[in-house]
Amino acid sequence: MILEMKVPSPGESIKEVEIATWLVQDGDYVEKDQAIAEVDSDKATLELPAEASGIITLKAEEGDAVAVGAVVCLIDTSAAKPEGTTEAPKAEKKEEAPKAEAPKPAVAETKTYATGTASPAAKKILAEKNMDASSISGTGKDGRVTKEDAVSAVPSMGTPTGASRGSSRSKMSMLRRKVAERLVEVKNTTAMLTTFNEVDMSPIFALRDDYKETFKTKHNVGLGFMSFFTLAVVRALKMYPAVNSMMDEKEMITYDFCDISIAVSGPKGLMVPVIRNAENLSFRGVEAEVKRLALRARDGQITVDEMTGGTFTITNGGVFGSMLSTPIINPPQSGILGMHNIVERPVAVNGKVEIRPIMYVALSYDHRIIDGKESVGFLVAVKEALENPTELLMNNDVKKALEL
């Protein structure tokens, strides 16, 4: 029996996928549920499992865009599984007669001339530029290098001088193309504005120094910065619900829950999985979910459902060394918080200059539905919670908040 394998729908809005990589070859015997291909949609890279065991016949090439529901391969389920190794037997090595050396293609000779064949004026120009007349084909009588030859041979500013100038061309994945389209769409269709602030990270540093080892031992997950930022954002979203909203044509939808998208780097590019109902999570819950989603993104196992939705996004460019940026909104959301690197900076504290670990934070927002007062107030609320986490995020009970 010949089974036709069709492209399953990765999500409601996805109409086609791209064959990124075949993990098997035409004519291989595959087992049921064995991953046979990686396919790119506009949201994620997914594995395509074999629906049955048998000999496979590929019907699409790597890089092909294939409609959802189209046949990508055939599986002959009546074929018997080959005994032993699935590798084709290697042919016995035969002694080959030495091959006659192929005649080398004729190469036109290029005459070179010694420095002595350059005119005095040409010698002077070449000496000033530390060039050898032997590297120049002269146009004068008997190949003599003239002044004009030397002038034209001297590299001017911006002229290539023998260094590598190669280039390569590769096809962008469907995911990367879709990201590019969405970023341009956001810039063209939203009134995006960015406001900035700075956060003194000393209180969070102190809490992590005191409790990170105990926290990790008990919960098997690190006490990072993301839990503090996520819970600070949740608190600010409750104070400024317009930031937890999005436009739908002429209407504004405001959510009473906080699904926080977190931007993470995956093997195929930027992934934005969602922490569902972050308002119900503790520090341990946030850190565990961040770790789970980051590992799934890194291993290419993230699903479309895990990246669908989200009411607000947090992105951390600081892990790559970014000092400051203007993050682009993740549509159809209306706001995104950018974290950056932490640098010791001199700041004024009670009239004195002290060195503190400072992070610049940025909030990009859609000015069509979020006013300046709300955006600035939201970012100030985030700053306040991060600079006073014991009171505003832990209700003055650190051990209970960290479940220690």
C-alpha positions as CSV (number, residue, x, y, z in Angstrom):
1,M,0.0,0.0,0.0
2,I,1.3,3.5,-0.9
3,L,0.6,6.1,1.7
4,E,0.5,9.7,0.7
5,M,2.0,12.0,3.3
6,K,0.5,15.5,3.3
7,V,1.7,18.6,5.0
8,P,-0.3,19.0,8.2
9,S,-1.6,22.4,9.3
10,P,0.9,23.9,11.8
11,G,-1.7,26.6,12.8
12,E,-4.9,28.2,11.8
13,S,-3.4,31.1,9.8
14,I,-0.6,29.2,8.1
15,K,-1.3,28.3,4.4
16,E,2.1,27.0,3.3
17,V,5.4,25.8,4.7
18,E,8.9,25.4,3.3
19,I,10.9,22.2,3.2
20,A,14.0,23.3,5.2
21,T,15.8,20.0,5.5
22,W,15.1,16.4,4.6
23,L,16.4,14.2,7.4
24,V,16.1,11.0,5.2
25,Q,17.0,10.2,1.6
26,D,14.9,9.0,-1.2
27,G,14.5,5.2,-1.0
28,D,15.3,5.0,2.7
29,Y,13.3,2.8,5.0
30,V,11.6,4.9,7.7
31,E,9.9,4.0,11.0
32,K,6.6,5.3,12.1
33,D,6.9,8.6,14.0
34,Q,10.5,9.0,12.8
35,A,11.4,12.6,12.0
36,I,11.8,12.7,8.2
37,A,12.0,16.5,7.6
38,E,12.2,19.9,9.1
39,V,9.7,22.4,7.7
40,D,9.7,26.2,8.2
41,S,6.4,28.0,8.7
42,D,6.2,31.8,9.1
43,K,6.2,31.3,12.9
44,A,8.4,28.3,13.7
45,T,10.5,25.3,12.4
46,L,8.7,22.0,13.0
47,E,9.6,18.4,12.5
48,L,7.5,16.3,10.2
49,P,7.1,12.7,11.5
50,A,6.5,9.7,9.3
51,E,2.9,8.5,9.5
52,A,3.8,4.9,8.9
53,S,6.8,2.5,8.4
54,G,8.1,1.7,4.9
55,I,10.2,2.8,2.0
56,I,10.0,6.6,1.4
57,T,9.8,8.4,-1.9
58,L,10.4,12.2,-1.7
59,K,8.1,14.5,-3.7
60,A,9.6,17.9,-2.8
61,E,13.0,19.4,-2.8
62,E,14.7,21.3,0.0
63,G,13.7,24.9,-0.3
64,D,10.4,24.2,-1.9
65,A,7.3,26.1,-0.7
66,V,4.6,23.6,-0.2
67,A,0.9,24.3,0.5
68,V,-0.7,22.9,3.6
69,G,-2.4,19.6,2.5
70,A,-0.1,19.0,-0.4
71,V,1.7,15.6,-0.8
72,V,5.4,15.8,0.1
73,C,6.3,12.1,0.1
74,L,5.0,8.6,-0.5
75,I,5.6,5.7,1.9
76,D,5.4,2.1,0.6
77,T,4.0,0.5,3.8
78,S,4.1,-3.0,2.2
79,A,7.9,-2.9,1.8
80,A,9.8,-5.1,4.2
81,K,12.3,-3.6,6.6
82,P,15.9,-4.4,5.3
83,E,17.8,-6.7,7.6
84,G,20.9,-5.4,9.4
85,T,22.2,-1.9,8.7
86,T,20.2,0.4,6.7
87,E,23.3,1.7,4.9
88,A,23.9,0.6,1.4
89,P,26.7,-2.0,1.2
90,K,29.9,-0.4,0.2
91,A,31.3,-1.5,-3.2
92,E,34.5,-3.5,-3.1
93,K,37.4,-1.2,-3.6
94,K,39.0,-1.9,-7.0
95,E,42.5,-1.0,-8.0
96,E,42.3,1.6,-10.6
97,A,44.8,2.1,-13.3
98,P,46.6,5.3,-12.9
99,K,44.8,8.0,-14.8
100,A,46.6,9.8,-17.5
101,E,47.1,13.3,-16.5
102,A,44.7,15.6,-18.3
103,P,46.4,18.2,-20.4
104,K,46.4,21.5,-18.6
105,P,44.5,24.2,-20.3
106,A,46.6,26.7,-22.1
107,V,47.1,29.9,-20.2
108,A,47.9,33.0,-22.0
109,E,51.3,34.3,-20.8
110,T,51.3,37.6,-19.2
111,K,54.6,39.4,-19.6
112,T,56.1,41.2,-16.6
113,Y,58.8,43.7,-16.7
114,A,61.6,44.6,-14.3
115,T,61.7,47.9,-12.6
116,G,64.5,48.9,-15.0
117,T,62.0,49.0,-17.9
118,A,60.0,51.8,-16.3
119,S,60.5,55.4,-17.3
120,P,62.2,57.6,-14.7
121,A,58.9,59.4,-13.9
122,A,57.1,56.1,-13.5
123,K,59.9,54.8,-11.2
124,K,59.5,57.8,-8.9
125,I,55.7,57.4,-8.7
126,L,56.0,53.7,-8.0
127,A,58.7,54.2,-5.4
128,E,56.6,56.7,-3.5
129,K,53.7,54.3,-3.4
130,N,56.0,51.3,-2.6
131,M,54.9,49.5,-5.7
132,D,57.0,47.2,-8.0
133,A,57.0,47.8,-11.8
134,S,57.1,44.1,-12.3
135,S,53.5,43.9,-11.2
136,I,52.4,46.3,-14.0
137,S,51.9,45.6,-17.7
138,G,53.4,48.6,-19.5
139,T,51.9,50.2,-22.5
140,G,55.0,51.9,-23.8
141,K,57.3,50.6,-26.5
142,D,58.5,47.0,-25.8
143,G,56.3,47.0,-22.7
144,R,57.9,49.9,-21.0
145,V,56.0,51.2,-18.0
146,T,55.1,54.8,-18.7
147,K,54.2,57.6,-16.2
148,E,50.5,57.2,-17.2
149,D,50.7,53.4,-16.4
150,A,52.2,54.2,-13.0
151,V,49.5,56.8,-12.2
152,S,46.7,54.6,-13.2
153,A,48.1,51.6,-11.3
154,V,48.5,53.5,-8.0
155,P,45.4,52.7,-5.9
156,S,43.3,55.7,-4.9
157,M,41.2,55.9,-1.7
158,G,38.4,53.3,-1.9
159,T,39.9,51.3,-4.7
160,P,40.2,47.5,-4.1
161,T,43.8,46.5,-3.4
162,G,43.9,42.7,-3.7
163,A,42.0,41.9,-0.5
164,S,39.2,39.3,-0.6
165,R,36.0,40.8,-2.1
166,G,33.9,37.6,-2.3
167,S,30.2,37.4,-1.6
168,S,27.7,34.6,-1.1
169,R,24.0,34.3,-1.7
170,S,21.6,32.1,0.3
171,K,17.9,31.8,0.5
172,M,16.2,33.3,3.5
173,S,14.1,30.9,5.5
174,M,10.4,31.4,5.5
175,L,10.6,32.3,9.2
176,R,13.2,35.0,8.5
177,R,11.2,36.4,5.5
178,K,8.0,36.6,7.6
179,V,9.9,38.3,10.5
180,A,11.2,40.9,7.9
181,E,7.7,41.5,6.6
182,R,6.2,41.9,10.0
183,L,8.9,44.3,11.1
184,V,8.3,46.5,8.1
185,E,4.6,46.3,8.5
186,V,4.9,47.5,12.1
187,K,7.0,50.5,11.1
188,N,4.5,51.4,8.4
189,T,1.2,50.8,10.2
190,T,1.7,51.8,13.8
191,A,2.6,55.2,15.4
192,M,5.5,53.7,17.3
193,L,7.3,55.7,19.9
194,T,10.0,54.8,22.4
195,T,10.5,56.1,25.9
196,F,13.6,55.4,28.1
197,N,14.5,55.2,31.7
198,E,17.3,53.7,33.9
199,V,17.1,51.2,36.7
200,D,19.5,50.8,39.6
201,M,19.9,47.0,39.8
202,S,21.6,47.0,43.3
203,P,18.5,45.7,45.2
204,I,18.1,42.8,42.8
205,F,21.8,42.0,42.9
206,A,21.6,41.9,46.7
207,L,18.6,39.6,46.7
208,R,20.2,37.2,44.2
209,D,23.5,37.2,46.1
210,D,21.6,36.2,49.3
211,Y,19.1,33.7,47.9
212,K,20.2,32.4,44.5
213,E,22.0,29.3,45.7
214,T,19.2,28.3,48.1
215,F,16.6,29.0,45.4
216,K,18.4,26.9,42.8
217,T,18.9,24.0,45.3
218,K,15.2,23.9,46.2
219,H,13.6,24.6,42.8
220,N,16.3,23.3,40.4
221,V,16.2,26.5,38.4
222,G,18.2,29.7,38.7
223,L,16.9,33.0,40.1
224,G,17.6,35.2,37.1
225,F,16.5,38.7,36.1
226,M,13.5,37.6,34.0
227,S,11.3,36.8,36.9
228,F,11.8,40.2,38.4
229,F,11.2,41.9,35.1
230,T,8.2,39.8,34.3
231,L,6.5,40.4,37.6
232,A,7.3,44.1,37.5
233,V,5.7,44.2,34.0
234,V,2.6,42.4,35.3
235,R,2.2,44.9,38.1
236,A,2.6,47.8,35.7
237,L,0.1,46.3,33.2
238,K,-2.5,46.2,36.0
239,M,-1.8,49.8,36.8
240,Y,-1.9,50.9,33.1
241,P,-4.3,48.5,31.3
242,A,-4.1,50.5,28.0
243,V,-0.6,49.1,27.6
244,N,-2.1,45.6,27.8
245,S,-4.4,46.4,24.8
246,M,-4.3,46.1,21.1
247,M,-6.2,47.6,18.1
248,D,-8.7,45.6,16.1
249,E,-9.7,47.9,13.3
250,K,-11.8,50.6,15.0
251,E,-12.0,48.9,18.4
252,M,-9.5,48.5,21.2
253,I,-9.3,45.2,23.0
254,T,-8.0,45.3,26.6
255,Y,-7.1,42.1,28.3
256,D,-7.6,41.2,32.0
257,F,-4.8,38.6,31.8
258,C,-1.1,39.0,31.2
259,D,0.4,36.6,28.5
260,I,4.0,37.8,28.4
261,S,5.9,37.0,25.2
262,I,9.7,36.6,25.7
263,A,12.1,37.0,22.8
264,V,14.7,34.2,22.8
265,S,17.3,33.3,20.2
266,G,16.9,29.9,18.5
267,P,18.8,28.0,15.8
268,K,16.5,29.4,13.1
269,G,16.4,32.9,14.4
270,L,14.4,34.9,16.9
271,M,11.6,33.0,18.6
272,V,8.9,34.6,20.8
273,P,7.2,32.0,23.0
274,V,4.5,33.1,25.5
275,I,4.3,32.8,29.3
276,R,0.6,32.3,29.8
277,N,-1.2,34.0,32.7
278,A,2.0,35.4,34.2
279,E,-0.1,37.2,36.7
280,N,-0.7,33.9,38.5
281,L,3.0,32.9,38.6
282,S,5.5,33.2,41.4
283,F,9.2,33.8,40.9
284,R,9.7,30.1,40.8
285,G,6.9,29.7,38.2
286,V,8.3,32.4,35.9
287,E,11.8,31.1,36.1
288,A,10.7,27.5,35.4
289,E,8.6,28.5,32.4
290,V,11.4,30.7,31.0
291,K,13.8,27.8,31.2
292,R,11.3,25.4,29.6
293,L,10.5,27.7,26.7
294,A,14.2,28.7,26.1
295,L,15.3,25.0,26.0
296,R,12.5,24.1,23.6
297,A,13.4,27.1,21.3
298,R,17.1,26.1,21.4
299,D,16.3,22.5,20.5
300,G,13.9,23.5,17.7
301,Q,11.0,21.9,19.5
302,I,8.9,25.0,20.1
303,T,5.4,24.8,18.6
304,V,3.2,27.4,16.9
305,D,0.7,27.3,19.8
306,E,3.5,28.2,22.3
307,M,4.2,31.3,20.2
308,T,0.7,32.3,19.4
309,G,-1.0,35.2,21.3
310,G,0.8,37.3,23.9
311,T,-0.4,40.6,25.2
312,F,3.0,42.2,25.9
313,T,6.6,41.4,25.0
314,I,9.9,41.5,26.9
315,T,13.2,41.3,24.9
316,N,16.7,41.2,26.4
317,G,19.3,42.6,24.2
318,G,21.6,42.9,27.1
319,V,22.7,39.3,26.9
320,F,24.4,40.3,23.6
321,G,26.0,43.4,25.0
322,S,23.4,46.0,23.9
323,M,23.6,49.2,25.9
324,L,20.5,50.9,24.5
325,S,18.0,50.2,21.7
326,T,14.5,51.0,20.4
327,P,12.8,47.5,20.3
328,I,10.1,47.1,17.6
329,I,6.6,46.2,18.7
330,N,5.5,42.6,18.3
331,P,2.2,42.9,16.4
332,P,-0.7,43.0,17.1
333,Q,0.6,43.9,20.6
334,S,0.9,47.6,21.6
335,G,4.0,47.5,23.8
336,I,7.4,45.9,24.2
337,L,10.0,46.4,27.0
338,G,13.7,46.3,26.1
339,M,16.2,45.2,28.6
340,H,19.9,46.0,28.1
341,N,23.3,45.3,29.6
342,I,24.2,46.3,33.2
343,V,27.1,48.7,33.6
344,E,28.6,50.2,36.7
345,R,28.0,53.9,36.4
346,P,28.5,56.9,38.7
347,V,25.1,58.1,40.0
348,A,24.0,60.7,42.6
349,V,22.6,59.1,45.7
350,N,21.5,61.4,48.6
351,G,23.8,64.1,47.3
352,K,26.8,61.9,46.9
353,V,28.3,60.2,43.9
354,E,28.2,56.4,44.1
355,I,29.0,53.6,41.6
356,R,25.9,51.5,41.0
357,P,25.0,48.7,38.5
358,I,22.7,50.5,36.0
359,M,20.5,49.1,33.3
360,Y,18.8,51.3,30.6
361,V,15.3,50.2,29.8
362,A,13.2,51.1,26.8
363,L,9.5,50.9,26.2
364,S,8.3,51.0,22.6
365,Y,4.6,51.5,22.3
366,D,1.8,52.2,19.8
367,H,0.9,55.9,20.3
368,R,-2.5,55.4,18.6
369,I,-3.9,53.8,21.8
370,I,-1.2,54.5,24.4
371,D,-0.7,58.1,25.4
372,G,2.6,59.5,26.6
373,K,1.3,59.8,30.2
374,E,0.5,56.1,30.3
375,S,3.7,55.0,28.6
376,V,5.9,57.0,30.9
377,G,3.9,56.0,33.9
378,F,4.1,52.4,33.0
379,L,7.9,52.5,32.6
380,V,8.3,54.4,35.9
381,A,6.2,51.7,37.6
382,V,8.5,49.0,36.2
383,K,11.5,51.0,37.5
384,E,10.0,51.4,40.9
385,A,9.2,47.7,41.3
386,L,12.7,46.7,40.2
387,E,14.4,49.2,42.5
388,N,12.2,48.2,45.5
389,P,11.4,44.5,44.8
390,T,11.1,43.5,48.4
391,E,8.2,45.8,49.1
392,L,6.5,46.0,45.6
393,L,7.0,42.4,44.3
394,M,7.5,40.3,47.4
395,N,5.1,42.0,49.9
396,N,8.0,42.4,52.3
397,D,8.4,38.6,52.7
398,V,11.3,37.5,50.6
399,K,11.3,33.9,51.7
400,K,7.6,33.4,51.1
401,A,7.8,35.0,47.7
402,L,10.7,32.8,46.7
403,E,9.0,29.8,48.3
404,L,12.0,29.0,50.5
